[in-house]
Amino acid sequence: MSKLDPGKTHAGREHNHHIPMIAPLIYPAAFGDEQTVKRALWALRRSPIHYYRDNVIVCEGDPADFMFLVVSGTVRTCRTFQTGSRSIIAFYLPGDLLGWTNDLRHSLSVEAATDTMVLFLKHRTLQSIAFRESRIASFLQAATTDELRRTQEHVLLMSRDAKHQVAAFLTDLWVRLGKPKCLDLPMSHQDIADHLGLTIETLSRTITWMEQSGIIARAPNRRLFLRNRPALMHMMN
């Protein structure tokens, strides 16, 4: 398998891949009192870092010294093989935490699926804060449990047919985004295909079939209307 170079996209174009900038944070509700979180983040003395779409945040095999809180945009974890094929393991949305591990090095690459802002949180410092702040400890536990659940669901999903996979993915994303009236896909169709283990052609055919069946309606800029959610649920069974 091959590693991607930090600061480069898949096409190898050079980028100024991280531009430190201070931005107002939207803290996860689980953090509770914002002042508590401000004190915690002040102890970490870090600001969010901006990454452009397709930039590498962490390479597979890099030291696992930090966890990452997604402030804005979408982040993906993936592995790229020597053949050029890629498997995307998970997507992370604003408020999601990733990178919690007992391993010394990251087993997957972490990349920006869209333009994104990421807050780096040092493992040891965050653990120390969690001992003092119960809400942050609870958030860490919930984030770890949620990541484990998603990993298990992803493994099970890979054995199902394309229609089941796409229906399950869209439903889960709709819930994670707060059940919006219009589902604005924050990742590309190629990313979705690589996540589900499908070819881009199979994904496109499946979405077209769902549209023709009246289950979804497509709008510009990768937006979807879930017109028949009961039918989506039925496809998942």
C-alpha positions in Angstrom: 0.0 0.0 0.0 1.2 3.5 -0.6 1.0 6.6 1.6 -0.1 9.9 0.4 2.3 12.8 0.9 1.0 15.5 3.3 0.2 18.7 1.4 -0.7 16.9 -1.8 -3.9 15.8 -3.4 -4.4 12.5 -5.1 -3.2 14.0 -8.3 0.0 15.1 -6.6 -0.6 18.8 -6.8 1.2 20.9 -4.2 -1.0 22.8 -1.8 -0.4 25.0 1.2 -2.2 22.2 3.0 -2.7 23.8 6.4 -3.3 27.4 7.1 -3.8 28.2 10.8 -6.7 30.5 11.4 -8.9 31.3 14.3 -12.6 30.6 13.8 -15.6 30.6 16.1 -16.1 27.0 17.2 -19.5 25.3 17.3 -19.0 22.9 20.2 -20.8 19.6 20.4 -23.9 19.8 22.7 -22.5 17.0 24.8 -19.8 19.4 26.0 -22.4 21.2 28.0 -21.2 24.5 29.5 -19.3 26.4 26.9 -17.0 27.9 29.5 -15.9 24.5 30.5 -14.8 23.7 26.9 -13.1 27.1 26.5 -11.0 26.3 29.6 -10.2 22.9 28.2 -9.3 24.2 24.8 -7.2 27.0 26.3 -5.2 24.4 28.1 -4.5 22.7 24.7 -3.6 26.2 23.3 -4.5 25.2 19.8 -6.7 26.8 17.0 -8.5 25.0 14.2 -6.5 24.4 11.1 -7.9 24.8 7.6 -7.4 22.1 5.0 -8.5 22.2 1.3 -10.5 19.4 -0.3 -8.4 16.2 -0.8 -5.5 17.4 1.4 -4.0 14.8 3.7 -4.3 15.6 7.4 -2.5 12.6 8.7 -0.8 9.7 6.8 -1.2 6.1 7.6 1.8 5.2 9.8 2.2 8.7 11.3 2.5 8.9 15.1 -0.9 8.9 16.8 -0.2 11.8 19.1 -3.4 13.7 18.4 -7.1 13.3 18.1 -9.1 15.4 15.7 -12.4 17.3 16.2 -14.1 18.3 12.9 -15.1 22.0 13.2 -16.5 22.4 9.7 -16.6 20.4 6.5 -16.2 16.6 6.1 -13.2 14.4 6.9 -12.7 10.8 5.7 -10.5 8.0 6.9 -9.1 5.7 4.2 -6.4 3.4 2.9 -4.9 3.7 -0.6 -3.3 0.6 -2.1 -0.4 0.2 -4.5 -2.8 -0.6 -7.3 -4.3 2.9 -6.9 -7.5 1.6 -5.5 -8.9 3.2 -2.4 -11.1 2.1 0.5 -12.9 4.8 2.5 -13.7 3.5 6.0 -15.7 6.4 7.5 -16.8 10.0 7.1 -16.8 12.5 9.9 -19.0 15.6 10.1 -18.8 18.8 12.2 -18.8 17.9 15.9 -17.3 14.4 15.3 -14.2 13.3 17.0 -11.7 10.8 15.5 -8.3 9.4 16.1 -8.9 7.8 19.5 -6.5 4.8 19.6 -4.2 2.9 21.9 -1.8 2.3 18.9 1.4 4.3 18.6 0.7 5.0 14.9 -2.4 5.8 12.8 -3.6 2.7 10.9 -5.4 4.8 8.3 -4.9 8.1 6.5 -7.1 11.0 7.5 -8.1 13.4 4.6 -10.3 16.4 3.9 -13.2 15.2 1.8 -14.3 18.9 1.5 -12.7 22.1 2.6 -12.6 21.6 6.3 -11.5 23.0 9.7 -10.0 20.6 12.1 -8.9 21.0 15.7 -5.9 19.0 16.8 -6.3 17.6 20.4 -3.2 16.1 22.0 -4.1 12.6 23.5 -2.4 13.0 26.8 -3.6 16.5 27.5 -7.2 15.6 26.5 -7.1 12.6 28.8 -5.9 14.8 31.6 -8.8 17.2 31.0 -11.3 14.4 30.8 -10.3 13.3 34.4 -11.4 16.7 35.6 -14.3 17.5 33.4 -17.0 14.7 33.4 -18.8 16.1 30.4 -15.7 15.8 28.2 -15.1 12.3 29.5 -18.6 11.3 28.6 -18.2 12.9 25.2 -15.0 10.9 24.6 -16.7 7.7 25.6 -19.7 8.4 23.4 -17.5 9.2 20.5 -15.5 6.0 20.9 -18.6 3.9 21.2 -20.2 5.6 18.2 -17.1 5.0 16.0 -17.0 1.3 17.0 -20.7 1.0 16.1 -20.2 2.6 12.7 -17.3 0.4 11.9 -19.3 -2.7 12.7 -22.2 -1.5 10.6 -19.9 -0.7 7.7 -18.5 -4.2 7.8 -22.0 -5.7 7.7 -23.1 -3.3 5.0 -20.3 -4.4 2.6 -22.0 -7.9 2.2 -25.3 -6.4 1.0 -26.4 -5.5 -2.5 -26.0 -2.0 -4.0 -29.6 -0.9 -3.4 -29.4 -1.8 0.3 -26.0 -0.1 0.7 -27.0 3.2 -0.9 -30.4 3.3 1.0 -28.6 2.6 4.3 -25.9 5.2 3.6 -28.4 8.0 2.6 -30.6 7.2 5.6 -27.7 7.3 8.1 -26.3 10.5 6.6 -29.8 12.1 6.7 -30.0 11.3 10.4 -26.5 12.5 11.2 -27.2 15.8 9.4 -30.2 16.5 11.5 -32.9 15.1 9.2 -33.0 18.0 6.8 -35.7 18.5 4.2 -33.0 18.5 1.5 -30.0 16.2 1.9 -26.9 18.1 0.8 -24.3 15.5 0.1 -21.0 16.8 1.7 -18.9 14.2 -0.2 -18.4 13.3 -3.8 -20.1 10.4 -5.5 -16.7 8.8 -6.0 -16.1 9.0 -2.2 -19.4 7.3 -1.6 -18.6 4.6 -4.1 -15.2 4.0 -2.5 -16.9 3.9 0.9 -19.5 1.3 -0.1 -17.1 -0.8 -2.2 -19.0 0.0 -5.4 -17.9 1.3 -8.8 -19.0 4.8 -9.7 -21.1 3.3 -12.5 -23.0 1.0 -10.1 -23.6 3.9 -7.7 -24.9 6.1 -10.5 -27.2 3.4 -11.8 -28.6 2.8 -8.3 -29.3 6.5 -7.7 -30.9 6.8 -11.1 -33.1 3.8 -10.3 -34.1 5.3 -6.9 -35.0 8.6 -8.7 -37.1 6.8 -11.3 -38.9 4.8 -8.6 -39.8 8.1 -6.9 -37.8 7.3 -3.8 -35.5 10.3 -4.1 -35.4 13.5 -6.3 -32.1 15.0 -7.4 -31.4 18.7 -7.3 -28.3 20.7 -8.4 -25.0 20.6 -6.5 -25.3 17.0 -5.2 -28.5 17.7 -3.3 -31.2 15.0 -2.8 -34.8 15.1 -1.6 -35.7 11.8 0.2 -39.3 11.7 -1.1 -40.2 8.2 0.2 -38.3 7.4 3.4 -40.5 4.3 4.2 -39.3 2.9 0.9 -35.7 3.6 1.9 -36.3 1.8 5.1 -37.8 -1.2 3.3 -34.8 -1.4 1.0 -32.6 -1.7 4.1 -34.4 -4.8 5.3 
